[in-house]
């Protein structure tokens, strides 16, 4: 009989209550619960993480919108009363009382820190086993190598996972800093993402148009984090592929939005799609598939990074045409999942996905079931931590 563990999952949800982020946190919290474990979700603002308001579109000093969204989402998942939001910004603890949180921290068998945004407080590290998940590979490894505070943060944990699936094997210029990085794929709760009906309208993606101050230098090369620069090289794709409709839902496009719309892209504001987790899911399930580029940091260095968003497209039976980060080393490609490089590669990959759309959708769902099913991914995570 499997042992039921008391697990604290730390992450970022109330403070950034947008579709992709909320689903990522839920896949960990609910996924571990479905394996038979007792899970508490913990979030802490420290003194800097002002909560983002998805309606106003900027950080504020009141977390009400985020708290309402998380409470609704967690209740629906059977996790009512299982979340805590420690807000130094507001001087309050929400979700549960202090005595309950303190007891759950003291009794925890396992502490899982997703994305490493939680402040280092001693009371959070009482569990006999602690683990952290790097969801921004390459950027994280460079920070660990160059910044003592970040290096100490990761080394505070017993186990360090990374979404840079190819990095632990070496063979790239990415510094590993003597950290025993363990590869991890993003988990998806499959029945939360039933296969979409029909063909779907167009190939889409969801994201942020530009992220400043996230570029890194590796082996003398300056590598960008920004998507807006890379999309310029494929601006004309809708006119090249007149029979394959393309779209995107991006936050912060500003003056670029009309240029891309004029070039034939269906452009939607990312916040409009993401401020409600169900709307976000419906957008993905109603798409024909995903078409997206990736950050140069992962493309150039072939880190093997794979997006949790792309995993939900696959789970929805929607093929994914995504810029190659080296994921073909561990995932089957060419039927439901199509990597590409450059403008001409994108044209070829999209045409390949359209050649047999029924087959592509079926294989996409199979890939999700074989590789991203939360039961498999999270059971493997626990085994890697010696907790199976």
N, C-alpha and C positions, 0 to 999 in steps of 0.2 A: 504494500500500500504506500502510495506517495505521501510524503510529509507535506502538510500545509504550512506555508511560511507566512510570517508577518512581514510585509514589505512596505517600505516607504519609497514612493516614486517622486522625485523632485523634478520640477520643470517650470515652464513658462506658459501660462494659459490666460489667467485673469488679466495679466498685464499686457497681453497681445491677443485679444479674442477674435482672431481672424481664422477663416476656415481651415487652411492648411495646418496652422499651428495647433488649433484645437483638436483636429483629428489625429495629429501625431501624438499628442499627449494621451488622448483617449485610447489609442491603439495599445499603448503601453499599460495604462492603468486598468482598462477593462480586459485587455488581453491576458494579463497576469491573473486577474480575478477569475477569468474563465478556466484557467489551469488549476483552480482550486485554492488560490492563495488569498490572504486577507490584505487588501491594498489600501494605503492612505496616500493621497496626492498632496504634495507640499509645494508651496511657492512662497518666496520671500523677496520683497522689493529691495532689500538693503536701503540705502539712503539715496539711490540714484535712479531706480527703475520706475519712473512715473508711468502709470498705466495709460495705454493707448486707447483712445476713444474711437471706435470704428465708424461712428456716425459723423463726428466732427473731423476726423482724419488727422488728429494730432494728439500728443500726450497731454494729459490733464492731471489734476490732483485728486480726482474722485474715481474710484474703481467700480462704481455701481453697474455700468453697462457690462463690464467684463464678468463681474460676480454673478449677475443674473443669467448670462449666457452659459457660464460654466456650471452653475447650479442646475439649470434646465437640462444641459447635455448629460451631466453626471447622474441626475435622477433617472433619466430615460435609460441609462445604461445599468441601472441597479446599484449606483454608487452614491446614493443620497447620504449626506453626512460624512462622506469619506474624503473631503478636501479641506485644506486649510490655506488661507492666504494671509501671510504675515506682512502687514503694510506699515513699514516705518514711515512712509510718506503721510499716511493718514493717522498713524498712532493707534492702530487697531489690529485685532486678529479677527478674521472673518471665517465662516464655514464651520468652526467648532470652537469649543472653549479651550482655554489654555491647559487645564488639567488633562483633558482628553488628548490633546496634541502631545503633551509631555509624556503621558503614559505610552502612547503609540511609538514615540521615538525611543523611549527606554526599552520597550519590549520588542523592537524590530529585530528580525533575523537578518535582514538584507536592506541596504540603502542603495537605491539606483538613481543616479544624478544624470538626467537627460539634458544634453546640450551645455552643461557646465555653466549655468547662469546663477546658481544658488550661491549666496555668500557662505564663506567658510566659518561656521559657528560650531563650537564644540558639541553642543547639544544635538546637532544634526549627524554626528558621526559616532553614535553609540553602538550601532549594529556591528556584529562581529565580522561581517563582510560588506565592503562598500565598493561600488563600481561607478564609473563615469562613462558617458557616451559622447564622443566627438562627432557631431553631425556636420561640421564644416571642415572636412579634411583639406590638407595642404596649408590653409590659413592657420589652423590650430597647431600643426606640427612646427611651422615656422615660428609661431608665438612661443611655443614651448622651448624651442632652441634658442631664442633671442631674448626672452623676457623672464627673469627669475621668478617673478610672482606667478606667472602662468605655469611655469615648470613646477613650482611647489604646489600649485593648486591641483594639477593632475596627479602628481605623486602622492598626494594626500589620500588617494583611493587605492584599494587593493588591486583592482582590475581596471584596465583602460581599453574601451572599445572604440573603433572608428568606422565610419561609413566609407572611408577610403579603403575599399576592400582589397585592393592590390598592394597597399603600402606595407603591411607587415611582412610580406615576402621579400622586401628589398628590391633592388634593381632599378630604383628611380633616384633622382637627385634630392628627394624630399628628406630632410633630416629627421631621424627617429629618436635621437637623444637618449638612447639606451632605455626607452620605454617599451615594455612588452605589449605593443598594440595588438589587439585581437580584432579580426574583421567581423563586421556585423551588417546585416541587411535590415532595412526598415520593415517593421511588422505591420501587417494590415489584417484587420478582422474582416474576413471575406464576406460574411453575411450582412455586414453593414454597407457593403458595396455590391448590391445585386447587379447582374448584367443589364446594361442599358437596352432599351427597346429600339428596334429598327437600326438604320445605318447611322443616324446622328447627322447634325447639320454640317459640321466642318471640323477640321483639325484645329485644336486650340491649345492654350496653356495658360497658367496663372502665375503671376509673379510680381516682382518689383523692378521697375525699369532701370533704376540706377542706384547703386550702393557706393557711397563715397568712402574714402579712407580705408579700403579693404584690400588694396593691391599689395602684393608681396614680391620679394626678390628671392629667387632660388637659383643657385649656381650662376649668378651674374645676369639672370634674365628677369626683367620686370614683368610680372604676370597679373593681368587684370581680373577684377571681380565683376566688372560692370557688363550687363547684358546689352545696354543700348548701343554701345559701340559695335558689337558683333552683329546686331540685327541690320545695321546699315549695309552689310555685304549681301544680304538676302532680301533687301527691300522690294526688289522687283519680282519675287517669286510668284505672287498671284497672277501677274501678267504672263509669266512663263508657263504656269500650270493653270490655265484658264478653267479646266474641268475639275480641279481639286480645290475647293474653297478653304481658305485659311483665316484664322482669327487669333486673337490674344486678349486676355484680360490683365492689364498691367497697371500697377499703381505708379503715379508720378510721371506719366508720359508728357504732360504739359503740352508744349507746342509741337511735340513730335506726333501727337495723336492724329491730327488732321493730315499730316504728310503720309502716314501709313494707311489711313482710311482712303486717301486719294489714290494710293498705289494698289488698292484692292483688298486690303486686310479688313476684316471685321474687328474693330477696336472697341473694347469695353473697359470701363474703369475698374481696376482690380478691387477696390473697396466695395463697389456695387455687388460684385460676385462673392466676395469673401466675408462680408460683415455678418452673414448668417451661415452657420455650418451646413445647413440643409440646402441652401441656395448654392453654396460652393459644390456640394456633392452632386446636385442636379445638373450643374453646368458641366461637370466632368462626365457624368453618365449620359448626358444629352449630346456630347460631342461625337464626331466620327472617329476621333483618335487624338493623341497628343502629338504636336509638332513643336519642338523647342530646341534652343541652343543651350549650351552649358558654359560655365565660367572657364576662362582660359587656364586657371590654376589646375583644374581637373582634366581639361582636354589635353593640354600640352604635356603634362606629366603622367597622363594615363593612370590616375589614382584609383580608378575603378568605382568612384563615387556613383551612387544611384539614388535618385530623388524619391522620397516617400510619396510625393505627389504623382510621379510617373507610376509608382507601384499601384496607386489607386485607379489610374486609368486602366492598367492591365487587369486589375480585379474586376473592373466594370465591363470587361470584354471589349475594351477599346485598344487597338494596336497603338504602339508608341514609336514615333520616329524622332529619335533624340540624338544630339551630337555625341560622338563617341568619346567616352572617358576611359575606355579599356574594359568596360563591363562584359564584353564578349569573351573574356578569359574565364568567366565563371557562370554566365547565363547563355542560354541558347538564343541565337540571333538569326534573322533572315525570314521569319514567318510572322510571329506576333510582335516582335521587337526588332526594330531596324535602326542600327547605328549609321551615322553619316559623318563625313568630313567635307567641309566647304560647300559652296553654292551648288556645283554640279552633283556632288554627292547627295545633297538634300533633295534635288530633283529626282535622282535615281531611286532614293529610298522611299520617297512618297509614292512614286509610280509602282514600286514593288508592293507597298502596303495596299494599294488600290487594285492590284492585279487579281486578288482573290479575297475580297473583304470579309466574307463569311469565315473562311479558313483563318484569316489574320485575327479576327475577334475571338474565335475559339481557342487558338493557340495563346493569345494574350492572357485569357483567363487561366489556362493551364499553367502558364509560367507563374502567374500570381499564386496559384495553389501550391505549386511545387517549391517555390523559393521564398515567398513573402507571407505566407499564412502565419498569423500571429502565434498559433499553437506551436508550430515548428520553430520559428525564429526565437521565441521567448523561452521555450524549453531548452534550446541550444544555448541561449544566453545564461540560463541558470546552471547548465552543465559546465560551461566555461568558468563559472564562479565557484564550482565545487558544491553546488546546492541542488543537484538533481536528486 
